[in-house]
Each structure stands twice: as C-alpha cells, then as structure tokens.
Amino acid sequence: MADGLYLQYDKENEKRIQDSLKSLYKANQEKGVFAFGLIGEKITNLARNQKTYQDQTSNLINSTGYVLVENSNVERKDFGTGEGAKIGLDIALENKSSNKEEIQLIIDAGMEYAEELESKGYKVISFALPNITQMAKDIEKMFKK
C-alpha cells in the first residue's frame, strides 16, 4: 500500500456502513451507487472544511478525496488540483479492487505525512468517519420521500 492515510469501505468492511444503505444498494443499484458517491462527497467536504492543521502547500487538502468504484470501474472521483490531487488519486486507484462484482468507496488523504498529523491530534480525515452512519440514515430518508 502506498503512503498516505487510506480508508476503504468495501464488502470486507461494510459492517461499518449502515444496514439501510446496503439494503438500498441491493434494492436499487442506481440509488445505491448515488448514495455511496454522496457519502464520499460529504466525508471529503467535511475533511476539507474542518481541518485543524496549517496546510502550507495545499498538497494535503488537494490529496484528500474519494473514488467510487463499481464492478472495477471508477464511477466517480473527487480530489483537488495539482500535485496533491494526483498523489491522492493514485493511492486510491492503487487500492482499487479488481473484483467485477463489488462496490467500493475509497477515501484517502494521500500525502505521506497525513497519518503523522492525525497521530498528533490534528483533524485530517478519520474524524469525519463516525458521520457515515448518520449520513446513510439521512440518505435513506431522502430516498423514501
């Protein structure tokens, strides 16, 4: 695995994702893919907007993003610009599954010092993950309207 802070939610780790979101994907694959993408966007925006570190080069904030993979194809992605974005995207793609019957949401902060900053108490990306369950519930409500 490449350097950087890498978080992955796929079939092996899906227990951490709200059961309603999994059910939604199984019931309606199109809505499920949309829901996973929405969670990727929300986590990424939360991490970018509530950071507690000084990003002098903007590389870390630009390397923070997500890739949504369905059946080994990239369906959606969101990273910043420049060198940081390339590094973040490369890490996500390196960790993409080749399983053709899988949906993955890969969220990462790609700079090699991201994990070190988090270990010192700075908010980079992991702080946003507990929000996934509530996001899934909100999305499920949105689809039921």
C-alpha positions as CSV (number, residue, x, y, z in Angstrom):
1,M,0.0,0.0,0.0
2,A,1.2,3.5,-0.8
3,D,2.0,6.2,1.8
4,G,-0.8,8.4,3.0
5,L,-3.9,8.0,5.1
6,Y,-6.1,5.5,3.4
7,L,-9.7,4.5,4.4
8,Q,-11.7,1.9,2.4
9,Y,-15.3,0.8,2.7
10,D,-16.0,-2.2,0.6
11,K,-17.6,-5.6,1.1
12,E,-14.9,-6.7,3.6
13,N,-15.6,-3.7,5.8
14,E,-19.2,-2.9,5.1
15,K,-20.3,-3.7,8.7
16,R,-19.3,-0.1,9.4
17,I,-21.8,1.2,6.9
18,Q,-25.4,1.5,7.9
19,D,-27.5,-1.6,7.0
20,S,-30.1,0.6,5.4
21,L,-27.5,1.8,2.9
22,K,-26.6,-1.7,2.0
23,S,-30.2,-2.6,1.6
24,L,-30.8,0.4,-0.6
25,Y,-28.0,-0.7,-2.9
26,K,-29.3,-4.2,-3.1
27,A,-32.9,-3.0,-3.8
28,N,-31.9,-0.4,-6.3
29,Q,-28.3,-0.4,-7.5
30,E,-28.5,3.0,-9.2
31,K,-29.7,4.7,-6.0
32,G,-27.1,2.7,-4.0
33,V,-24.3,4.0,-6.2
34,F,-25.6,7.5,-5.9
35,A,-25.7,7.1,-2.1
36,F,-22.1,5.9,-1.8
37,G,-21.0,8.8,-4.0
38,L,-22.9,11.2,-1.8
39,I,-21.2,9.9,1.3
40,G,-17.8,10.2,-0.4
41,E,-18.6,13.8,-1.2
42,K,-19.8,14.6,2.3
43,I,-16.8,13.0,4.0
44,T,-14.4,14.7,1.7
45,N,-16.0,18.1,2.2
46,L,-16.2,17.7,5.9
47,A,-12.5,16.8,6.0
48,R,-11.5,19.7,3.8
49,N,-13.6,22.3,5.7
50,Q,-12.9,21.2,9.3
51,K,-9.2,20.6,9.1
52,T,-7.2,21.7,12.1
53,Y,-3.7,21.8,10.5
54,Q,-1.9,24.5,8.6
55,D,-1.7,23.3,5.0
56,Q,1.2,25.4,3.7
57,T,1.4,23.9,0.2
58,S,-2.3,22.9,-0.2
59,N,-1.0,19.4,-1.2
60,L,-2.7,17.7,1.8
61,I,-6.1,19.3,1.2
62,N,-5.9,18.6,-2.5
63,S,-4.9,14.9,-1.9
64,T,-8.0,14.4,0.3
65,G,-10.8,12.9,-1.7
66,Y,-12.6,9.7,-2.8
67,V,-13.1,7.3,-5.6
68,L,-16.3,5.3,-6.1
69,V,-15.7,2.0,-7.9
70,E,-18.4,-0.3,-9.1
71,N,-17.6,-3.6,-10.8
72,S,-13.9,-2.5,-11.0
73,N,-14.8,0.7,-12.9
74,V,-14.3,4.2,-11.5
75,E,-17.8,5.8,-11.4
76,R,-17.0,9.0,-9.5
77,K,-14.0,10.7,-8.1
78,D,-13.2,13.9,-6.3
79,F,-9.8,15.3,-5.5
80,G,-8.4,18.8,-5.6
81,T,-5.9,20.0,-8.1
82,G,-2.2,19.9,-8.7
83,E,0.4,17.5,-7.3
84,G,-1.6,16.7,-4.1
85,A,-4.7,15.6,-6.2
86,K,-2.5,13.3,-8.4
87,I,-1.0,11.7,-5.3
88,G,-4.4,11.2,-3.6
89,L,-6.0,9.7,-6.8
90,D,-3.0,7.4,-7.4
91,I,-3.3,6.0,-3.9
92,A,-7.0,5.4,-4.3
93,L,-6.5,3.7,-7.7
94,E,-3.7,1.5,-6.3
95,N,-6.1,0.2,-3.7
96,K,-9.0,-0.4,-6.1
97,S,-10.3,-3.9,-6.2
98,S,-10.3,-5.8,-9.5
99,N,-13.4,-7.7,-8.3
100,K,-16.1,-7.1,-11.0
101,E,-19.0,-7.7,-8.6
102,E,-18.1,-5.1,-5.9
103,I,-18.8,-1.5,-5.0
104,Q,-16.1,0.3,-3.2
105,L,-15.8,3.7,-1.6
106,I,-12.2,4.6,-1.1
107,I,-11.5,7.8,0.9
108,D,-7.9,9.0,1.4
109,A,-5.7,11.8,2.3
110,G,-2.7,11.0,0.0
111,M,0.2,12.8,1.4
112,E,2.7,10.7,3.3
113,Y,2.5,12.9,6.4
114,A,-1.3,12.7,6.8
115,E,-1.2,9.8,9.3
116,E,1.5,11.5,11.3
117,L,-0.6,14.7,11.6
118,E,-3.6,12.6,12.8
119,S,-1.4,10.8,15.4
120,K,-0.6,14.3,16.8
121,G,-4.3,15.1,17.2
122,Y,-4.9,17.2,14.1
123,K,-8.1,16.6,12.1
124,V,-7.2,15.3,8.6
125,I,-9.9,12.7,7.6
126,S,-10.5,10.0,10.2
127,F,-12.5,12.3,12.5
128,A,-15.2,12.5,9.8
129,L,-15.8,8.8,9.5
130,P,-18.2,8.4,12.5
131,N,-20.6,10.6,10.5
132,I,-21.1,7.8,7.9
133,T,-23.9,6.1,9.8
134,Q,-25.9,9.3,10.2
135,M,-25.3,10.2,6.6
136,A,-26.6,6.8,5.5
137,K,-29.7,7.3,7.6
138,D,-30.3,10.7,6.1
139,I,-29.8,9.4,2.5
140,E,-32.3,6.6,3.2
141,K,-34.9,9.1,4.4
142,M,-34.2,11.2,1.3
143,F,-35.0,8.2,-1.0
144,K,-38.2,7.4,0.9
145,K,-39.7,10.8,0.3
